[in-house]
Each structure stands twice: as C-alpha cells, then as structure tokens.
Amino acid sequence: MIDISEKIQVMNKKQWSATFKKVLFIGFSALLLGTGSSTFSPQSKASPGFFEYQWDAEPGYKRLKYYQSSSETLERSTYYLFLRGRERQEDIKKLIIAVPDYFEAKIKPKKLSLCKVKVGGYTSRTRCLETIPSLVNVNKKQTVIEILPDKSIPLNKDNYAVVMKIFNPRNRGMFQFRAISQKGSDIPISTYLGTWNIDVQ
C-alpha cells in the first residue's frame, strides 16, 4: 500500500510535470510571436529608389486634406491641395507653398492653378467650379511655390484648391507641403495655414 507521503510525492510530480509543460508551451509561444514580426511580417528594408522620411509634428501643426489621382511613383498625377473654408483664418492675398527639396518632381508654373473646388466623395468626383486668375511662380530649386490671385481668397465657407499636374517623383515616401498665407507689402506678415502630407508609393 502507498502511504500518504508517497501519494503526495506522486501528486507533486504530476503537478510539476503539468506546470512545466504549461511554462514550456507559453515560453515557446512567446518566442514564436516575438520572432513572427520579423519572420512573417513585411520587412522595411531600404531599396534603390526608396525613401522613407519621418518627422516630429511641430507646435501648431495642422493637417490639410488633399486628393491625388495617382500615388504611384513616376506616374502622371493631378493633385488637389485643399484649402477648405474652416481651415482659412483670414483673406488670403498671397499663398506660399513650401515644398521639401527631396520631392524630386518637375513643378511647372503653367501646370499650377487655383480654383474654387467641389470636394468629391464616394458618389462624386473632385472638380473645379471656378478658376481663379493668378500669377504663379516657382523658384529654381523647386522648393517654393508662390500664388498671387488677382483677388484675395475671401474668408468664407467656400472650398478652394491649388491644382498641380506633375509626374510623381521616383522616390517613395511621405512629403510635407506647408501652406503659408502672406499679407502686407512693406512688412509681409506670414500665417501658417497647415501641412499637406503627400504620400507617394
């Protein structure tokens, strides 16, 4: 006959064996899940033509909406950089767009325009309702776009957009286009309107 102490020893061995199996299973599962992110997930490796850019949002950062007909590299694309009514704080006499120097696309003044726009959705397309006559300049480095409309963009609920027709750059990534309103002639006063985060895939 097996006495009480022997029974306890047998039970302890069984419990220890079961506990060991559970710990082993949990440890193996954790190892599998830990390595799964690198084994089974897509790797973010740099490749020719690939550019990844990250930034820290600066104080007062505002994200502006936009639409692009294509986000693929080197494809012809039409951009609508929206300035919606609720995003404008004052009449805009002069609009300046700061373009990052790593956005390697040819921006031509004749391919830029300003218009009153109908912002599209699931059932309708984005389209210009009225073209606003404007003087458009692009600096040699392709980093500054200046748009001077014949009449100021009024502070109202209407939506406006800068329309840009280009071939997308060959490098992929996220590109920050900053919108700045400027007024005054002797001492220009600039106001930050927001940032378009352009995605090229």
N, C-alpha and C positions, 0 to 999 in steps of 0.2 A: 504494500500500500504506500501511496505517496503522501507524506505528511504535508502540513500547511505550508511550511517554509519552502518545500520543493515546488508546491503549486504556485506560490508567489514568484519564485525564480522563473518558472516556465512562463507565467503570465508577463513578467517583466521583459523576458527575452522576446516574446511575441510583440509586446507593445513597442519595444525598442526597435525591432525589425520593421514594424509598420511605420513608425516615426521616421526611421532612416530612409525608407523608400519615398515617403512624402517629401522629406527635405531634398533628397536626390532629384525627384521629379521637378520640384519648384526651382531648384538651382539650375537644372538643365533647361527648363522653360525660360527662365530669366536670361540665360546665356543665349538661347536661340533668338529671343525677342531683341536682345541687345545687339546681336550681330546682324539681325534681319534687316535693320535700317540701312546697313552698309552693303549687305549681300543682295537683297531683293529690291531695294529702292533704287530709282534712277540716280546716277552719280552726277554731281555738278562739277565736272571737270572742264578746265579751260580747253578750248579747241580753236583752230585757226578761224578768225572772223568772229569769235565770240567775245562779248564784252559785258561784264557784269558791274553794275555801279550801285552802291548803297549810300545813303546819306542819313543824317540826323535832321529831323524837321526843326527848322529854326523858329524862334519865338514869333507868334503871329501867323504861322503857316496856315494857308487856306488852299484847299484843293479845288481846282476848277474842272468842270466837265469838258469833254471833247468827244469827237467822233472821227474815225479814220476808216476809209473804205477798204484798206488793206493794212495789216500789221506785219506782213512778210518782208523779209529783207530784199532789197533791190527791186521790189515791185512798185509799179506806179500807184500812187495813193493820193486821195483827196482828204485833207484834214479840215475839220470844222472846230476851231478853238472858241468855245462858247464864252460869252460874257452875258450871263443872264441878268435880268432886272434886279433880283435880290442880291446879286454879287457886286453891283456897282454902288459906290458910296457918293458919287458926285458926277457932274457932267464931265465927259472925257474930251478934252481938246486935242490931246496928243497921246497916242498909245505906243508904248515901247515894249518889245518882247525880247528878253534876254535868252539867247539860245546857247546851250553848252557847246564848247569847242570840239567835243568828241562826237557830236552829231554830224557825221560826215555825209551830208547830202547837199546837193546844189540847190540853193534857195534863190529864185529869180524874182525880182520885183514885179514883173509882168504876170507872174503866176500867183500873186498875192492880191487879195481883195477884202473889202469889208462890206458886210451886208446885214440887214435885218433878217433874222432867220426864224424858221419854224423848226423847233427841235422835234425830231422824229421819235417814234416809239415802236411798239410791237406791230401796230397796224398802219403806221405811216412812216414816210421817209423824211429825213432831214433835208431841207431845201431853203434856198434864199428867197425871201419875199421881195426884197428891195436892195439893190446895190447902192452903197453909199460912196459917192465920188471922193477919192482920197489920193493924197500924194504918198507914195510908198518908197522907202529907201532901205537898202540892206548894205551893211558895211563890208569891206573887203574880206574880213576874217569870217564872215557869215555867222557872227555871234550877236548881232544887234539888228532887229527889225524895227523901223520907225514908221508909224502910220499916222498921217495928219489928215483927218477928214475935213472936207470943205465946211461942214457944220458939225459942231460938237455932238457927241453921242449924249442924248439927254438922260437925266436921271428919271427913269420911269420903269414900268413893268415889262417893257418890250425886251425881247432877247436879240442879241447881236452876236456875230461871229466873225472871226478872221478866217478866211478860206485860203488854204495853202495847197497847191498842187505840186508834188515833187515825186522823185523816185526815192524810196526808202533807203537809208544807209545800209551798208553791207554788214555792219557790226550790230549785234543784237544787244538788247538791254533796256533799261528804263532811263528816259531822258527828261530832265526838268526844264520846262519852258516857263520863265517867270514873266508875269504881266505887270506893267507899271504904267500908271496914269500920270501925265505931267501937265501942269498948267503954269501960266505966268511966262512972261517973255524976258524981262530984265533979270529976275532971280527965279529960275524954274523951281517949282515945288513938285516933288515926286511922291506918289502914293502907291504903295504895294497893293495890288488887287488880288493876287493869288498865283497859283502854280498849276500848270498842266503837266501831269506825269505821263509822258508819251511812252508807250510800250511797243517795241519792235521785236518781233520773234523770228 
